Amino acid sequence: MLQGVPMVFTESRHRLCMWHIMKKLPSKISADVLDNTDLRSCIHRLVWNVYIKPETFESRWNDLLQTFGLQDHSWLNDMYNIKHLWVPAYFRELPMCCLMKTTSRCESSNAAFKVNSTSANTLVQFMMCFENRVDSQRYRQRVSEYKTSSTMFTGNTDLAIEQHAFAIYTNAVFAQVQKEIIKGKFLCYITNQTEPSNSSLLIDVTHLDKRNNITNVYQVTYNTVDQSASCSCRNFTRIGYLCRHVFCVYRLKNVERIPPQYINDRWRRDALPKQVFSISSRYGVNPHAPSVMRNEILDLVTECVDVARTDEDALAKLVD
């Protein structure tokens, strides 16, 4: 694969699975070292850190090996030599929505189909299993849609931008964005600010960990005209939503709404068309006009109930 992927998929970047590499730690490093020191947690904190630059990773890796006396460990040195194939620090510039660090997505799909199907199935049996699996996925999607439409906003900060994020993102994505907003308020602070031009600012944001220890300093470029911002951690480029450092700057500049260019359409509340859950999509289409109109009426009623789900007055009017 290492040789074939660049030849066939010329625009792709080949990576090794981080999860599989980290899973090998117990078989590659002596149990005495892993069980009686904090080596395991130190390696995980370093390797899975998506904010650091390559040079920072390299210096911290060398410090880690010296601390635990593992400078001559052959497997760790081999993994370090191919670090550009699996460590996130070397993929900071790539737009990798959701940051595929492992093979979990395809493996979860394989496991899901194996539950309902085997290689001994006939074609008919396979199609029946396939339809059952798709129905299960649609059900989970409907549950996610319900949670998004029925969950009430409970803010953890007094920032208007947090409520705006709740209004635009699905429930699952908002939970991740909300963490960044909270950490941007409580674990980040401004240390320096310069003005290279009339419309832009360079702002240094200090990043703290849970123990309030300084972990790094990032530079945010902020445009005072259109409120655009870019951070040296490259979080938006990689994952698709703004980082805590930008939210820290937005708090300083009293920005109350996430600029449209930083809202990924695939994570909006209204990204999935309502027709996906329509009766005709689930049970097939009866071409006769009365049937089409009945299905449309039922779909509209369902949509109205979804809109008014948490509004008691609106539900009462709907009942009337």
N, C-alpha and C positions, 0 to 999 in steps of 0.2 A: 504493500500500500504506500509506503514511504516513497518509493520510486514511481509507482503508477499514478498516484493522484495528481502530481504536478504535470504529468504528460497528458492526462485525459481531461481533468478538471482544471484548466489553466488559470481560471479566475478564483479558485478556491484556496483556502488555507487549511492544511492538514494538521491536526492536533492529536496528541495522545491523551487518553482518559486519565484525568487527575485522580479520580476515585480509585481506579485500579492500581495506580502507582502507590498511593497512600495506603491502600489495603495490604501491600506487600511489606510494610514496615516490620510487623512481628516476625516474618520469616527471614528478613534480611539483617535485622539488628538484634543483638542478644537480648533475651528477656530481662536479664539483670539490669541492663541500662534502661530499657523501656519502662520497667515496673518500678524502679527505685529512683528515677529522676523525672523531671518534667520535660524530657526531650520530645516526647510525642506531641504534647500540647504546643511546645515552642515551634516545632516543624509545621504543624497545622496552621498556627497563627501566621507564620511567615509565608507559607506556600499559597494559602487561600486568600491572602491580602490582595484585594483588587485595586488598591489605591496607590501602592508604591511604584516607583520607577525601576527600570532594570538595574541601574547602578546601586540603588538602595537595597534591592534584593540581594545583589552579589555581595555587598559589604556585610549585610546581616547574616547571610548564609555562612560566610567565612568566620564571622564572630561566633556563630552557633557551633560550628565544627570545632573551633578552638576551645570553647567553653566545655564541651563534653569530650574532648580528646579524640575526635573522629576524623582528623585531617587525612588519615590514610585509609579510610573505609572505602573499599572499591565500589560498592553499589551506590553509595551516596555520591561519589565522584562521577560515576557513570551517569547518574540522573542529572547532576549539575552540568555535565557536558552537553546534554540535550535539553537544557532548560528552556530553550526557545520553542520547543515543541509542546510544552505542557504548563508552564507557569504563566498565570494571567498578566504578570507585569510586562510580558513581552507581546501582549496583544492589546495594549492600551489604545492604539490608534485605530483599531478596527471596529466598525459598527456591528456588534454582535448582540443583537436583541436577545435578552435573557441570558447572555453570556454562557454559551454551551461549553461547560468545563468537563462534562462527562458524557458517556454514551447512554445515559439513563432514559432519554426520550425514545430511542428506537428499542431499547431493551424492555421498557415498560409496555410498548406496543406489542412486542413479541410475546411477553408474558400474558398480556390481556387476551390475545387470541388463543394461546395454548390452553387457557382455562376452559374454553368452549369447543375446541377443535383439536383433532389429531391428524397426523399424516395418513392414517388409515381411512379417513372419511371419504365418502363419495362426493362428487361435485355438488349434488343436491344438499347433502348434509353440510358441506362447507358453506354453501350460500345461506342456509338456515342459521348456522352459527355466526356467520358474518353479520346477518341482519340483527341477530340478538345483541351482538356486540355494539353495533351502531346505535340501536335503541338504548342501550345502557349509557353510551356516551351522550346521547341527546338528553337523557333523563338527568345526568349530572350537570349538563349545561343549563337545563331548565332550573335545577336547584340553585346554581350559581346566579342565574338571572333573578330568581326570587329573592335571594339574599341581597343582591344589589338594589332591587327595587323596594324592599321592605325594611332595610336597616336604617335606623334613625341616626343622624349625625351626633356623635359625642366627641367633642374636641378635647384635646389634651393641652392645647395652648390657647392663647387669646388672639391668635393671628387670623386675619381674614383669609389669607392664602390657603390655610388648612381647610376651611369650609369650601373654598372654591375647588380645591382638589377633590373633595368628597363629591361635589356636584358633577364633576366631569368624568372621573375614573370609575371603573368597576370596583366592586367591593374588595376583591383580592389585590388589585394593583394599588388601590388607595391605601391599604394596610402598609405596603412597602413605602409609598411616597410619604405617608404620615410619619413613619419612623425617621425618614430623612429630615422632615420639617422639625420634629421634636429634637433630634440630635443637633440640627443646625441652630436651635435656640439655646440648648443647655450644654452642649459639648463642643461648641465652636465659638470663637471670638475674633474680632478684628485686631490685628497687631500693627498694620502699616497701610498707608493709603497714599498713592501718588497719582498725579494727573498729567499723563503724557500729552493729552490734547484736550480741546474744549468739550468734546463729547464722550470721552472715555476715561475710565478710572482703572488703575491697577491696585487691587486690594489683596493683602496677605491675610489669609484666614488660618488660624492655629487650630489644629484638630486634637481633641482630647479623647482618651479612652474612658472606660467605665470607672476607672480608679482615679480619674482626673489627672492622669499623666500625659504630657505632651507626646504625641506620636509622630506628628509631621506638620509642616506648614505648606499650604497650597495657595496658589495665586489665581485669583478670579479677575477676569477682564470684564468690566461692566460698562455698557453703553447707556448714557443718561438720556438719550433721545428715544430709543425704542425699547429700553429696558432689557435688551438681550445681554446674556452673560455666558462666559465659557470658563471652565475650571481646568486647572492643570491635572486633576485626577482623571479626567476623561470619562466620568461616570455616564453622562448623557450619551456620548458617542457609543459606548459599549452596551449599555443596558436599555436606554430609551427614556429615562426620566431624570429629573434634575437631582443633583447631589446636595448633601447637607451644607456644603460650603457656599453654594449659590443661594440656598435658602437663608443662610446667615446674612449674606449681603442684601438680599431682598428685604429682610427684616430691618436692617439698618437704613435702607432707602425707602421704607414704607410701601413696598410693592405688594398689592393686595390680591393680584390675579396672576396666574401662571401665563406667560406670553404664549400665544397660539402656536408659535414655531416649536415649542417644547412639549406639545401635547401630541403623543403618538395616537393616531386615529384608531389603531387596532385595540387600544385599551379604553376607549370611550364607552360610556354606559350604553350609548345608542349604536354601537358598532355592528351589532348583530341585528339584521332585519327581523321585524316581528313576524314576517311571513314564514320564517323557519319553523315556528311553532304552530303554524296554522293547521287546521283540520285537514285541508287538502294535501298539505305536505306530508302529514303523518299517515293518512289513510288512503291516499290516492284521490283522483279527480273524477267526479261524476259530471259529465258534460252538460246535463240538462239544466236549464236556466233556474228552475226553483231550487235545485240542490246547491248550485253555485251561490245563489243569494242567501240561502240558509247558512251555509258555511261562512260566508262573509259576515253575516250578522253575528254569529257566535264568536268569530274572531274579534270583531269590534267590541262586543260586550266584554270579552276577556281582557282586551287591551284597556278598556275603561276601568275595569276592576283593578288592574295592575297600577294604573296611574293614581287612583284614589285609595289605594290600599291602606295608607297610614293616615288618611284625612277623614275624620269621623263625619264632619259636615258634608263633605263630598260624597261619602258612602250613603249618607241618609238621603241626599238628593237623587242619587242613582237608584236607590230603592223606590223612591216615589215615582 
